């Protein structure tokens, strides 16, 4: 039991450990929205094909963050196990780089258990994103790999509505890593060395509250709120990868409200 506590403590300190060579910026706040529409087609018992479109805004509704389309295939193996694969194309707007088209492949497994009117589930989702824009390979990876772990509680005791709550951790597995010596007097780095895409840490903590409302046999609406603490590393180097100019960590608390429409047949 003691070793289990030590392991949990070390995992929670992953973001803290990464701060040794950099500067942590002050916490910023943001408000964002999400709007989506989805079509779900039952192909066979337990097998569903879905297509969806989503629009996201940020910076207190003053900026479109991205718009995306996705295609997914889900299969319910039994009462406690469900899995799926999906592909997403999204256009993300970068402040300095303009629109940046990207591709994402996702795979997940959800383990669920029902007690009376309550359903508890644990979802593990792996995502691989491919960036198409020009980038400095010493500052960011072209194909980031992440794992999202979500624990969700849903109440199914009502006829047409199902409220839920969840908590999710997002881990990145292949951020750029480096070693360097920081001079506190001059605020500069020396002895910089790129050590590969090996930095792993929790980059987002998310809490969520929502409500699924079944309008009729085919249509449903979902209303939800997301509360994110985001922790992002920013590496600033020259293109040759010989000099580290700056290393900072951004902290953001983002509140997101969303609405989605789903048509099933």
N, C-alpha and C positions, 0 to 999 in steps of 0.2 A: 504493500500500500504506500509506503514511504517513497519508493522509486516511482510510482505512478504520479504522486504529487510533484516530484522533482521534474518529471517529464513534462507535465502540463505547465508548470511554471516556466520551464525553458522555452516552450512553444510560444507562450504569451510574450516572452521577452525578445522574440526574434526581431521585431521592428526596432527595439531599443538597441540591440546589439549592432545593428547596421548603422547607427548614428555616430560611431566612434570617429569616423574620418570626415564627417560633414556637419553642416549647420541645419538645425531644424527651424523652419520658418513659422511665423505666428499662425494660429488657427484662423482660417477664413470660413465664412458662411455663404451658402448658396441655396437658391430655390429653383427647382426644376419641375418639368411636367413630362408625362408620357401619354400618348394616345395611340390606340392600336385597334385593328380589326383582324379577325381570324376566321378561317373556314376549316372545319374538321369533317373529314369523310371516313366513315367506317367501311373498311375493305373486307374484313372478316371478323370473326369473334376474337376480341382482344386486340385486333390490329387496326390502327388508325393512321391516316395520312392527313397532314395539316399544312396550310399555307397562311402566312400572316404578313401584315405590314405595320410598321410602328414609326411614329414621329416623336422625337425628343427635343426639348428645349432646355436651356440652362441660363445662368446669369440673370435670374429673376425675370424670365420670359423675354429677355432682350436678344437672345441668340439661339439659333437652331443648332443643336449639338450634333444630331445625326438623323437620317432617315434610313430605314432598313427593311429588307424583305427576307423571309425565311421559309424554308421547306423542311418538314420534319416527318419522321416515321416512328410511331410508338407501339409497343407491344406489352400487353399485360400477361405475364407468365402465369400468375396465380393471384390469390387474394392479398398476398403480402409483398409481391415483387413485380416491379414494372421497369421497363427500360426503353431507351430511345436514342435515335441519331438524328442530327439536323445540320443543315447548311444555312448560313446567313451571309448575305451580301449587304454591307452598309457603307454609306458615304458619311464620313465624319468631317466636321469642319474644324480645322486647326487655325488658331489665331494668326499665325505667321505664314502658314503654308497653304491656306485655302482648303478646298475640298480634297479629302483623302479617301479614295475607295479602298475597302478592305474585305477580306474573305475570312470566314470563321467556320470551323467544323466543331461540333459538340457531340458528346456522348454522355449518357447518364444512366444511373440505376437508382431507383427509389424503393426503399424498404418501408412498408407500412403495417400498422397494427391498429385495430379498432377495439375500443372498450365502450360498450353502450353506444351513445351518440357521439363519442369523441374518437377522432382518428389522429394518430400520431405517426409521423413519417420522418425518415432520414434520407436525404438525397445527396448523392455524390456525383458532381458533374465535372468532366474534363473538357477544356476548351483550348483549341489551337487556332490562333489568329495570324493571318498573313498580311503584312503591310506592303502596299505597292509603291508608296511614295519614296523619293530619295531621302536617305537618312545617313547619319554618321553611325557606323557600326560599333564604334567604341562608346556611344552614348545610349543606344537602345538596340534591342534585338529585333530582327525582322519578323520572327515567328514566336511571339510570346506564348508560353504554355502556363495555364492556370488551372487550379482546382477550386471549385466552390462546394462547400459543405453546408447544407441547410437542414435545420430541425424545425418542423412545422406542426402546429396543433390546429385542428379544424373541428368545428362543432356542426353536426349533421342532424340536430334534433328539430329543426324547423322545416316547413314544407317547401318553401321557395328560396330561402336565403341560407347561405353557409358562411358565417364569419370565421376568420382564421388569424393566426399570428405566427410569426416565424423569426428565427435568428440565423444569420448566415456569415460564414467566414470565407474570404477569397484569398488564396495563396498564389503567388507567382513563383515559378520554379527556375526561370532562366534569365534573370535580369543581369546586366553587365556587372562584373566584379572587378575590383582593382585594389592595388596597394599604393600608398603614398605617404609621404611625411608632411605634416602640416606645421607651418611656422606661425605661431600665434602672434608674434610681433609684427610680421609683414602681411599676414593673412593670405599667404601663398602656399602652393604645394610643390614638393620636389620628390625625386626618386619615384616618379609615377610608373606603374606597370599594369597593363591590362592583363587580367588573369582568367578571362573567358566568361561565358554566360552561366555562372554558377551561383549567383546570389539568389537566395530563397527567403521569402518573408511574407507575412500577412499584410496585404496592401489595402484591405477593406473589411470593416466590421459593419454589418447591416442588420437592422431590425425592421420588421414590417407588420402592418395591420391591414386587413382587407375584408371584403365582403363580396361573395359571388351570389348573384341574383338571377334565378331562372325565370325568364319572362314567359316562355311557353315550351313546347316540346323540342323546338329547334334552336331558340334564341336565348342568350344569356348576357348579362352585363357583369363587369367586375370593377369595383372601386377599391383603391388601395393607397396607402401612404408608405413611403420608404424613408428610413432615417440612417444615413451612411456617415461613418467616420472613415475617410480615405487618407491613405498614407503613401505618397508617391516619391520615389527617388529620382532626382534630376542630376545627371552627369554631364558636365560641360568640358569637352576636350577639343583639341585641334583634329582635323580630318586625318592626320597621319598617325594619331594615337600615341604621340610622344610627350604630350603635355596635358596635365590636368589643370584646367582653369578654375573650376568651381565644382563643389559637390554639396547639394542641398536636398532637404526633404520637405515636401509640401504637405500641410495638414488641412483638410477641408471637412467641414460638417455640412452635408447636403440633405435638404428635405425635398422629397419628390412626391407629388400627387399624380395619380394616374387613373385612366378610365379605359376599359377595353370592351369591345363587342365581339361575341363569338357565335357563329352559326354552325350547328352540327346537323348532319344528316347521314 
